[in-house]
Amino acid sequence: MTTIEIDRASLRTSVAVSVRAPRVVRVALAGCGTVGASLVALIRRHQALFESRHGVRFELVRILVRDTAKDRGVALPRHLLTSSVDEFLLANADVVVEAIGGFDPAERVVRESLAAGRQVVTANKALIAAYGPALQALADAHGGSLQFEAAVGGGVPVVRTLRGELGGHGVRTITGILNGTTNFLLTALADGTRYADALTDAQAKGFAEADPSRDLQGLDAADKIRILAWLAWGVDPSTLAVRVEPLPADPEPAARAAAARHGVLKYLAGAVRGEDGTARAWVRPVIVPADHEFARVRDEENAVHIDSDSLGVLRLQGRGAGGNATASAVLGDLLEAARAVPAAAAAAA
Ligand SMILES: NC(=O)c1ccc[n+]([C@@H]2O[C@H](COP(=O)([O-])OP(=O)(O)OC[C@H]3O[C@@H](n4cnc5c(N)ncnc54)[C@H](OP(=O)(O)O)[C@@H]3O)[C@@H](O)[C@H]2O)c1
């Protein structure tokens, strides 16, 4: 018979570690639509993992929406909901997540939260493209932080890559498929679907908004490439000129012409650093050869290739749109922001 000796001292130690109470990090969520509601569902689904692996328990303390009576597909305690920005900003929160989009009231939520020294997570590309450096300065001045992984590439971790690992590698060019809506539409056209049907399908699946004009005109991709150029080279994204060529109003003939040339029509964005340190950026439809890596990026996926002096070409690819993919990027930021919350502020559960 085998006897197993139990070392009681080490047992006591490991038990003590596993039962240590997680820190409670209070989260105020501005916007509970596609991204916000998916985030609430993800937090609930993975709460046990956050507690055991990261020692953090997220507690929702306020949720800002337009219509407090709307069904959001996730159960939300009514007392957390408010449609008043003033009331929302009074919430006793450690982290503020902005998932409203646009400028009003998202800009006020982000600015006032940063000015109050809070950690802020946002998915808002328009806001970061317009005011990223100023908002970062506000975060630095008041001891908070600004995370915006979901603003570019949906679930693809390109912001983190450029802010961190690639920061010192001398990025030369960035090229990619940065708009999930148009990639979904162009994939459907390449598969032989009519444009009107593809658009209806994209809207039904949540990959295109009711008014997709910012996507089709390249303005969404332009905001994203501005943000990436800022992260790579420090250029002010609001002043970086991007040459934007919209998709044709009906891209079907162009998609057919691409197929006739054994290629695939893709909507690409790019940026390049000039010898003099300036940057140039563009967004345009491009026929890529059928065996090119971008040709195999399908549906709502995004892909980014970053060419740098010391690393060569780094390739990132994954889901670029949709509630879950975007919310998972927000969640990564939320965990990062939770680490920055001073231990004194985050109470033990
Ligand atoms: N959806 C995606 O695939 C995706 C991908 C990447 C990044 N993003 C970014 O994520 C952010 C959120 O996008 P989304 O798709 O989740 O948008 P959405 O579904 O339209 O949700 C927006 C939310 O903000 C609330 N809201 C809007 N205006 C408001 C106001 N004046 N006062 C209070 N609340 C207000 C809405 O409240 P009601 O529900 O009551 O109307 C809704 O809950 C945007 O910055 C977007 O660019 C989205």
The ligand as a Tripos MOL2 file, in Angstrom:
@<TRIPOS>MOLECULE
LIG
   48    52     1     0     0
SMALL
NO_CHARGES

@<TRIPOS>ATOM
      1 N1        -20.6160   47.1410  -32.7220 N.am      1 LIG1
      2 C1        -19.3710   46.8340  -33.1200 C.2       1 LIG1
      3 O1        -19.1290   45.7990  -33.7990 O.2       1 LIG1
      4 C2        -18.2290   47.7180  -32.7380 C.ar      1 LIG1
      5 C3        -16.9180   47.3400  -33.1270 C.ar      1 LIG1
      6 C4        -15.8360   48.1440  -32.7340 C.ar      1 LIG1
      7 C5        -16.0580   49.3020  -32.0240 C.ar      1 LIG1
      8 N2        -17.3500   49.6580  -31.7090 N.ar      1 LIG1
      9 C6        -17.5240   50.9080  -30.9580 C.3       1 LIG1
     10 O2        -18.1870   50.6370  -29.7230 O.3       1 LIG1
     11 C7        -18.9700   51.7620  -29.3540 C.3       1 LIG1
     12 C8        -20.3970   51.2880  -29.0890 C.3       1 LIG1
     13 O3        -20.9250   50.7070  -30.2820 O.3       1 LIG1
     14 P1        -22.2700   49.8350  -30.2670 P.3       1 LIG1
     15 O4        -22.2860   49.1040  -31.5710 O.co2     1 LIG1
     16 O5        -22.3910   49.0820  -29.0060 O.co2     1 LIG1
     17 O6        -23.3690   51.0020  -30.3010 O.3       1 LIG1
     18 P2        -24.9330   50.8720  -29.9660 P.3       1 LIG1
     19 O7        -25.3700   49.4620  -30.0850 O.co2     1 LIG1
     20 O8        -25.6010   51.9120  -30.7860 O.co2     1 LIG1
     21 O9        -25.0200   51.2770  -28.4240 O.3       1 LIG1
     22 C9        -24.8460   52.6060  -27.9930 C.3       1 LIG1
     23 C10       -25.3070   52.7240  -26.5380 C.3       1 LIG1
     24 O10       -25.1210   54.0690  -26.1100 O.3       1 LIG1
     25 C11       -26.3270   54.5690  -25.5530 C.3       1 LIG1
     26 N3        -26.4720   55.9810  -25.8810 N.ar      1 LIG1
     27 C12       -26.4270   56.5600  -27.0990 C.ar      1 LIG1
     28 N4        -26.6340   57.8950  -27.0010 N.ar      1 LIG1
     29 C13       -26.8030   58.1450  -25.6900 C.ar      1 LIG1
     30 C14       -27.0800   59.3270  -24.9490 C.ar      1 LIG1
     31 N5        -27.2200   60.5360  -25.5360 N.pl3     1 LIG1
     32 N6        -27.2040   59.2370  -23.5870 N.ar      1 LIG1
     33 C15       -27.0810   58.0290  -22.9790 C.ar      1 LIG1
     34 N7        -26.8310   56.8700  -23.6350 N.ar      1 LIG1
     35 C16       -26.6930   56.9340  -24.9750 C.ar      1 LIG1
     36 C17       -27.4530   53.7700  -26.2020 C.3       1 LIG1
     37 O11       -28.5880   53.7800  -25.3420 O.3       1 LIG1
     38 P3        -29.9850   53.0830  -25.8130 P.3       1 LIG1
     39 O12       -29.6650   51.6350  -25.9380 O.co2     1 LIG1
     40 O13       -30.9240   53.3660  -24.7040 O.co2     1 LIG1
     41 O14       -30.3390   53.7200  -27.1130 O.co2     1 LIG1
     42 C18       -26.7940   52.3910  -26.3430 C.3       1 LIG1
     43 O15       -26.9720   51.6700  -25.1400 O.3       1 LIG1
     44 C19       -18.8200   52.7720  -30.4890 C.3       1 LIG1
     45 O16       -17.7940   53.6730  -30.1720 O.3       1 LIG1
     46 C20       -18.4200   51.9080  -31.6740 C.3       1 LIG1
     47 O17       -17.6970   52.6310  -32.6330 O.3       1 LIG1
     48 C21       -18.4210   48.8910  -32.0360 C.ar      1 LIG1
@<TRIPOS>BOND
     1     1     2 1
     2     2     3 2
     3     2     4 1
     4     4     5 ar
     5     4    48 ar
     6     5     6 ar
     7     6     7 ar
     8     7     8 ar
     9     8     9 1
    10     8    48 ar
    11     9    10 1
    12     9    46 1
    13    10    11 1
    14    11    12 1
    15    11    44 1
    16    12    13 1
    17    13    14 1
    18    14    15 2
    19    14    16 1
    20    14    17 1
    21    17    18 1
    22    18    19 2
    23    18    20 1
    24    18    21 1
    25    21    22 1
    26    22    23 1
    27    23    24 1
    28    23    42 1
    29    24    25 1
    30    25    26 1
    31    25    36 1
    32    26    27 ar
    33    26    35 ar
    34    27    28 ar
    35    28    29 ar
    36    29    30 ar
    37    29    35 ar
    38    30    31 1
    39    30    32 ar
    40    32    33 ar
    41    33    34 ar
    42    34    35 ar
    43    36    37 1
    44    36    42 1
    45    37    38 1
    46    38    39 2
    47    38    40 1
    48    38    41 1
    49    42    43 1
    50    44    45 1
    51    44    46 1
    52    46    47 1
@<TRIPOS>SUBSTRUCTURE
     1 LIG1         1 GROUP 0 **** ****
